[in-house]
Amino acid sequence: MSKAAGRLPRTSKVPFGGDYNPEQWPEEVWKEDYRLFDAARIDTVTLGVFTWALTQPAPDVYDFSTLDRIVARAAAEGRNICLATGTGAHPAWLARAHPEVTRVDFEGRRHRYGQRHNSCPSSPVFRRLSAELARRVAARYADNPAVVAWHVGNEYGGACYCDLCAAGFRDWLRRKYGTLEALNTAWYTTFWSHTFTDWAEIEPPSALTEHWRGPNHTAFQGITLDYLRFMSDAMLANFIDEKAAIRESSDLPVTTNFMGMYRPIDYHRWAPHLDFASWDNYPPDDRSPAWMALTHDLMRGLKDGQPFWLMEQTPSYTASRDVNPLKRPGVMRLWSWQAVAHGADAVLFFQMRASRGACEKYHGAVIGHAGRDDTRVFREVAALGAELERLGGATLGARTPARVALLFDWDSWWALEISDGPSRLVRYQQVVHAYYRALWEAGVDVDVVAVTADLSRYDVVVAPALHMLKGDLAQRLTEVAARGGSVLTTFLSARVDEDDQAFLMDIPGPLGPLMGIRIDEWDAREADVVNPVRLGDGDDAREVGSRLVFELVIPQGAEVVGTYQADFYAGTPAVTRNRFGAGEGWYVATGLDQAGVSWVVRRVLARHDLLGPYPDVPELETTLRVAPDGTRLRFLLNHSAEPVEVAAIWAGTDLVTGETVTPGQPLRLAGYGVLVLREEG
């Protein structure tokens, strides 16, 4: 049977719909649901995500009668189906019959049945039964032409510290290191008399062993780092189990829904095993367009620029936070188009009909509890459905021709935040987001990629908080600059190797020659301590703030671009630029405020003429996708509640309205407005 690696589901347009749970409702409700789906142009439903207890009500009993009716009804109504294996949560009988299936938490407590992320990924019983259910689901529905993709599990996450995981961890370590001598070297176990003389002596790092004050406070970073890697791999093994079972009957594309910048799982390690990436977009608040853009670009970068599916978003509000703001009129439409602008080939919601009970009864839905079609939310969903219907297949398979790469690395994230020193106030996501936001505000298309990615096609590589430097990355970054590109990195970069051990050389380690600097000391202060930094000179000069970490830079050939203005290191470099080959290496030695980050980033971009078309129009986002036939699709997205007007630069047709656009004509975007231009000429 052929493999579907790197293949998206076959659809004629951007799939529109979402997570539908008819098993929660009597069948007379289904008829009304599909009438409303017709009104909203819903063409795709994700079915069966949480049906394990329904389809396997006892150890040796499989009952597909309800799922048969659900799938048959969706197919008869002409809907595409993304069919789940149903293993998003295990049933109560399984936990009762096999208590070892439930997880042990960080504090060492064995959990009983409950919640959903409660299955031990190392449990042989869980692995066997989850794969068997996937096998049976795939065999039963593989020939149904309505099924276009398989959905394994649901939002994998969390961690387990049980004896089964301890044994699995030891096996994982044997495969990685081969010998205890190699392991002891990697973990630096001569410190605190930690040398291991038998594999059985190794325990999972938890509150009972190496940790204090929580998961980020560990005596041995190497042990904790490897356990994070192991747990990510253990859950990946669960996905691979189910995918292999599906492959016995079907070669349709297989995915699972990621959660964006989710710390516990290294999605780069998972990406090769998914046929296409998909993710659930629930931003931290309703004021984070650059945060969402960063995450969309990260998801697109998982499979070398291949489009992804937006598997879930709320049409209105979530229910899982302390405060759950309502999306303002027009925002759901805007954020949906933003996903498409950054590479989404599907726009799907959670949930299609609001649950009546349990923890998601107040989570937003296309159809509310009253089942009305005249609510604002339903009308907005229906209007978006009509727009995507008019769009047709214009964006399917379209790629983003980025010349800027931003490196995102889970190992650096983990290593930085479990480190004792220099500052626990530094957060990897916040540093990365600051530099991405500067690129986003400048209107630049960005590929967010792994540190193993091919960098040869980029003019600019931005590597914020690249704490861990692995493999040949230093050489590849050097090659970017040598051929004329620019490399920008920041404080706390190139500090440790892949074992989280410090380089026995001047900071920034192997990047020292590229950056042309040396760092002997650093200072760390509370969040309210600001050291002003003076950037540039003459008319271009400005003063910005810096916080948290202040590295003391000694130039080794680099030009000083910005200097500290306070403390005993006043007048010393805070930002440097080093000529290297035909290119440059930029180093930012402190946590500049957003204005400072943007100042630096725009100077790097200007050298390559990479500033976007409207870099000085606040909250106006521009992106470009190029379709397989070469058609250029330009997206303009107004993230302000107020209208904005700019002069058109391109000629073409707005695929949302059908209106013609000519260069120089005024383009007026309403508050939260969208323009999708098919360029001509």
N, C-alpha and C positions, 0 to 999 in steps of 0.2 A: 504494500500500500504506500502511495506517495506521501511525503511529509509536507506539512503546511508551514514550516518555519519561515518567519518573515512575511507571512501572507495575511492580508486583511480579509474579512468576510466580503462576499460578493453582493453588492447592493447597487441599485441604479441611482440612488440619491443619498444624501446624508441621512442615516437612520434617525428617527425622531420618536421618542416614547419614553420607556423606562421600566423600572422595577414594579412588577404587578404580582399581587398575591391573592388571587381569587380563592385559594383554599381557605381564606379567612371569612368568606362570604357564601351565603346560599346561592344556588345557581340562578335564581331569578334576578339577582343583582348583576350577574355577568352580562345579561342582555342589555341592561341600561348602560353598563360601563362601555360596551362596544359602540353603542349609539353615541355616547359622548366622545369616545376615541375618534369616531368618524368626523365629528364636528371639529375636533382639534387637530386633524390630520396625523393622528398617531399611527405610525406604520410598523413599529418595532416594540416588542415586549420582552423583558427579561423574566423568565418563569422559573419557579422551583428552587429558589435560593435556600430556603429554610424548610425543606420538606422531608428530611430524613425520618423523623418520627412518623410521618404520614405514610411514606412508602415502605418503611421497614418497622412495623409496629412491635416486632418481637424478634429475637435472635435468628430464627429460621423462617420468618414469614416476610414475604415481599408482596405488597399490595399496591399496584399501580393504577387502580381503577379511577381514583380522583385525578391523578396527574394525567392519565389518558384523556379524561374529559377536558381538562384544562388545555392541554396541548391541541387536542382535536378542535376545540372551539376557536382558539387563536388562529389555527391554520385555516379553518372554514371562513373566518372573518378576513382572511387575506393578509394577516400580519406576519412579518418576519419574527422569528423567535431566537433569542439568545438563551439557550437552555442550560440551566445550572445542574450540577451533579447533586445538589441538595445537602452538601456536607458542611455548610456554614456553621452548624451547631449540632452536637451529637445528642441523641435522645436520652431520656431519663433511664430507660431500661438498661442502656449500655453502661452508664455510670454505676448502676446498682449491681449489675452482674460482674463488672470489672472495675472496681474502685481505682485501680492504678491508671485508668484512662484519664482521670482528672488531674489537674496540675498541682504542683507544690509551688508556693509563691516565694518571693525573695526572702521573707522572714522565716521560711521553713514550714509553713502551714499547709497541710494537705486540704485542698478544696473539695467540697462535696458538689453534687450536681447543681448547676445554675448558670446564669448568664449565657454567653455564647463562646467567647475565646477561652475555653476551659478544657481543651483537649491536649494531652501531652503529645508533642510531635514525635517522641521517641517510643511511644507505646506500640508494640507489635500488634496488639488487638485493634487499636485505632487505625493503624496503617492498613491492616488487612481488610477491615470492614468498610472503611471509607473508600478504598480502591475497588472493592467488590460492588458497592453501590454505584460508583461511577461507571464501572463495567456494565452493569445491568441497565442503567439509564441510557448509556450510549448505544448498547445493542438494541434496545427497544425503539429508540427514536431516530437512529442514524439515517434511515431511509425516508424520513419525513421531509419533503422539500421545503417546508416552512422554516426548518431549523437552519440557521446560517452560521452559528458559532456556539461553542461550548464555554460555560462559565464555571470554573473550578473554585470550590470553597467560597469564602467571602472575607475580604479585608483581613488577611492574615496578619497576626500581630501578637504582642505579649511575649512571655517567656515562661519557662518551667525549670525547676531546680530539683526534680525528684531523683530517685536512685537510677531510674531508667535513663534519664538525661545525663546523669553523672557517668554511667557506663558508656553511653553514646559519645560523650565528650572525650573520654579516654581513648575510645576507638578513633575518633576524629583526630586527636593529637598524635596517635601512633602513625596514622596515614600522613600527617603533615610533617612531622619531625623525624620519624623513623627510629630515633634513639632517645633515651632519657638525657644523654649528654647534650644532644642538640637542643632539646627542650629546655634544660637548665640554663644553657647559654642564652637562648632567646629570651627567657624570662628573668635573667639576671638574678638567679636564686641564691647566689652567694650572699646577697643582702639579707639580713635578718635570719640567717641560718635556715633558708628555705629549700635547700637542695633536696630534690626528690630522688629516692633510690629504688622506687617501685611505682609502676603506673597506678596501682591501687591506692596510693597515698594521695592522689590528686582529687580535690573536691571542687565542685562548682563554686565560683566566687559569689558569695551571698552575704546577708547580714549575719550569718552564723560562722563565716570563715574570714574572708579578706576585707569585708566592707564595714564601714561605720557611717552613720548619718545618711544612709541611702545609697542608691546604685552608682552615684558619681564619685563616691569617696572610697577609694580602694588603695590598699597598701601595695599591691602589685598590679600595675596597669597592664602588663603583658598578659597576665592570667585573665583579667576581666575583658581585655580586648579580644582575646581568642574565644572567650565564651560568647561574646556578642556575635562574632563571626560564626561560631558553631551553631548558635540558636537560629540565626538567619538561614544557615544551610539545612538545619533539621526541618524547618518548616518548608523550605524549598523541596526537600525530599518528599514531603506529603503531597505537594503539588505535582511533582514528577510521577509519583505513584498513580495518581488519578489520571494524569494525562496519558500515561502508558496504557492504562486500562481503556481509556476512550479510543486510543489508536487501534485497538483490536477490532473495532467496528467502523471507525469513521476517520476521514482525513480532513474534516472541517477544522477551521482555525480554533485554537484553544487559548483562553486568557484567564486571568483573575484580576479583580479590581484592586489596584494599588491605592495608596492614600497620600500621594504626593511626596512632600518632604517629611517622611515618616522615619523617625530615628531607628527603631528596633530592627528594621530589615534593610539590607543592602540591595536595593533594586537593581543595581548594576550586575550583581552576581546572579540575579534571577532572570534578567532580560533575555539571555540567549535561549531560555527554555520556554518563553512565551511566543506564540505565533504573532500576536500583536499586543501592544501595551494598552491598558485601560486604567482609568483612575476616577476617584470620587472627589469632587471639588467642593469642599466645605471650608472656606477661608476663615482665618481667625476672627475677622470682623467684617463689616461692610464698607471698609475704607481702604482696601488693599489691592488695587488693580495690578500694581507691579509685583506683588507677592504671587498672585494668581498667574500672571504672565511667566514669572520665573518657574513656577511649578509645571505649567503647560510645556514650557521649553525643556524642562528636565525630563518629562514623560516622553516627549518627542525624541529627545536625545538618547533614550534607552536603547533604541533599535536603529541607530545611525540615521536619524532623520525621518524614519517611516512614520506616517500619521498614526494617531492613537484614537481610542474611543473615550469620550467623556461618558463614563458609565453611570455616574450619579451626580446630581446636584439638586438642591431644593428649589422648587418654584417660588418659595415665599420665605420660610424660616426653618431653622433647625429646632431640635428639642433637647439637645445634649449638653448645652452650655448653661452656665448660671444665668446669663442674659442672652436672649435669642432675638436679635433685631429682625424686623421685616424688611425684605427687599423693597426699595422704593419703586413706584411705577416706572417702568422702562429698564430697571436694573437687571432683571432676569433675562430680558432680551439682549441687553448689552453684554452681559457676561457670557451668554451662550455664543454670541457672535465672536467674542474675544477668544473663546476656546477654538472655534473654527479658524480664526485668524492665525492661531499659533499651531495649527496642525490637527485639530480634531476632525475625524471623519464620521463622528456620530455625536448627537446631542440627546442625552437620556437623563431622566429624572429619577429620584427617589422622593416620593412614591407616587404611583398612579392614583390609588384611592387611599384615603387616610385610614389607618388602623383605628379600630374602635376602642381598644384597650392597650395596656402595657406601656412601656416607656416611650414609644414613638407615636402615641395617639395625638400628640400636639405637634408632631413634625409635619412640615408643610407637605401638601399633596396637590396634584392636578385636580382631583375630585375630592371635595371636602366631605364631612360627615353628612351633610344634608343632600349631597348628590346634585348640586345645582350646576347649571351651565351659564349662569349670568353673573358669577362673581368676577371681580377684577382679575384675579389670578387666572381663572380659567380662560377669560377672554384674551389675556396676554399670551398664554400658552397657545391658544388657537391661532392668534395672529402670527406668532413665531412659526408655527407649523405651516401656515400658508406661505410665509417668506421662504422657508427651506424647501417647500414644494416647488416654488418658482425657481429657486437656485438650481434644483435638479442635481446633476452629477458634476457640476462645474468644478468643485473643489476636491473631488475624490482623488486621492493619490497625490495631491499637490505637495510639493516640497518647499522648504524655506532655504533660499540661497544665502546663508549667513557667511560673513567674512570675519565675524568675531566669535570666539569661543570663550565660555566661562567654565572653569573646571569645578566639578562638584564631586566630593569624595567622602563616602561614609566612614572610611577608616580615619581620615583626618577629623571628621566630626566627632567620632567616638573618642579618639586619642586626646583631642584638645579638651573635651569636657570632662574626662576622667582624670586629667592631669592635676597633680598637686603643684600649683603655681603655673605661671606668674599670677593669674587672676581667675577666680571662678565666676566672675561677672561677665567674662567674654563668652558670647554664645555664637556658635558657628553659623547658624541660620541668619542671625542678625548681621553678621559681617558680610556674608555672601549676598544677602538681600540688599545691603547698602550699595554694593558695587553693581549688582544687577539693576537696581533702581536707577542709578546714574546712567547706565546704558539705555534703559527703557525710556527715561525722560529725554534722552538725546535722539530717540527715534531709530535706534539701531536694531536690526535683526540679529538675534543671538542664538547660537547652539549651546545648550548646557550639556556638557559631556563628561564622561568618565576620564580619569587621569590616564587610562590606557588608550584613549581615542587617538586616531590619526590626526595630527595637527598641521599637516602639510598644506591644507587648503585655507588656512586662516591667516589673516594679516595681523590680527590682534588676539592675544591669549591673556585672559584675566584669571588670576588664580588667588582669590582671597583666602586668607587663613589656611594655606596649604601646609598644615602642620606636619603631616607625614609625607615624606618624599620616597617613592617606591620605584623599583625597577630602573628603567632607562629614562625616566621622565626628565631628569635634569638635562640629559643630553638632547632630548627632543625639544625642550624649551630653548636651549641654547641654539639649536638649529633654526628655530623660528626667528630669533633675533639675527642670527648670522646672515640669513637670506634677505633681511630687510624688514622683518616684522617687529612688533612691539610686544614685550611680555611685562605684565604688571602683577606684582604680588605685594603682600602686606606683612605687617608684624605677625610674629609667631608662626611664620612659614619656614619650611625646610629645617625644622628643629630635630625631628626624629626619623629613624628608618622604619621599615615595615614591622619590626619587633617592638617599636615604641622605645627604642634606645637612642640616646643623644648621639649625634655625630661627633667624632673626636676631631673636630676642626672648628675654625671660626664660624660663627653664625653669620649668614644664613647657609651654612653647610655647603653642599655641592652647588648651590645657586650663587655662592659668593663671587666667582669670576664674572658671571652674567650681570649681577647687580653692581659690581664694583665697589662693594662696601664690606665693612667688618663691624660686628656688634660684640662688645665685651660685657656690657651691663644693660640692665633694663629696670625701669621703675613701674610700680603698679599702685594705683590709688583708688579711693572710693568713687562711686559713680558721679557724685556731685563735685568732684575736683576737676577743674577744666584748666588745661594748659593751652593758651593761645598759640596758634601756629601761623606764621606769616608766609604766604605763598606768593611766588613770583616777585617781580620788581617793577618799578616805574608805574605807568598807568594801569598795568595788568595786576598790580599787587593787591592782595586782600588779606584780611585776618579772619581765621576760622577757629573753631574750638577743637580740642582733642581730649579724649578721655580713656580711662581704664588702664591702658598699657602704653608706656613711653620707652621705646628702645633708644639707646644711645649709640648713634651711628658714627663710625669713623670712615670717611671716604677713602677708598683705595682706587681712585681714578674716576669715581662718579662725580657728577655735577650736582651741587646743592640747589634744590628747587624750593624747599620750604624749611623754615627753622622754628624751633621752639622759642617761646618768648618769656618763659618763666622758669623758676627753680634754678638749681645750680647748673643745669645743662642748657640754660637759655643761650640762644645763638648757635646751638649745634643742630645738625641736620635732622629733620623730621620726614622730609620727602626728597628722594634723589632720582636722578636720571643718568644712566650709564650708556655711553656709545659702545656698541658691541657689534663688530662686523658691519653690515649695512643697516643694522637695526638698533634697537634700544631695549634696555632693561630698567623698569621703573620700580622703586621700592617705597612703600608708605609704612613708616615705622611706628605708627600710632593709630588710635581709633579716631580718625577725623570725623567731624559731624557731616551730615549729608551734603551740605554746601561744599565742604572741602573735598569730599569724595568726588562730587560732580565736577569740580574744577579740574582735578587731576585727570579723571576719565575723559573729559572733553579735549584735553590737550593731547592725550594719547590718540584719540579718534581723529582729531584734526590733521595729524601728521599723515594719515592714510585717506583723508577726504571721506570719512565715514559718518559724519554727522547726518542725521536723518533729515527728511524734507521740512519738518516743522519743529526744530529742536527747542524753540523758545516759546511755544504755545503750551501752556500748562495743561496737563491732563488730556491732551490729544495724543492718542496712541496710533502709530502707523506700523503696519507689517506688510510683508510681501510673501505670497506663495506662488509657486510656478507649477502649473499642471503638467501631467505627463506629455501633453502635446505642445508644450512650450508656452501656453497662454499664461500671461502674468496677471495675477489677481492681487489688487492693492486694497488693503483694509484701512479705513479711518474710523476710529472709535473715540467718541467724546465721553470721558469719564466724569465730566462736570454736570451738575444739574442745570447749569446755564448754557445757552447756545454759544456756539463758536463759529467764526467765519474766517476762512483762509482762501487764498487764491489757488485754483487748481494748477497742478504741474503737469498732469498727464491727460491724454485724450482717451476716452473710452465710454463704457456704458455701466451705469449703476445697476448691478444685478438684483438689488432689492426693489428699486422703484421702476427700473426700465428707462430712466432718463439718461440723456446723452450729456457727457461732460467734455468740455474743450479746455485746452491750456489757457490759463489766465482768468477764466471765469470764476466768480465768487462761489465758494462752496460753503453753504450754511448748514451746520449740523445742529439739530435741536439738542436740548439737554439729554444726555445719555443716548445721543443719536449715533447711527451707524451708516457707513457707506462702503459698499463692496464694488470696487471698480474693476471691470475687465478691460485691461489696457488694450489700445489699438495702435497700430503703427509702430 
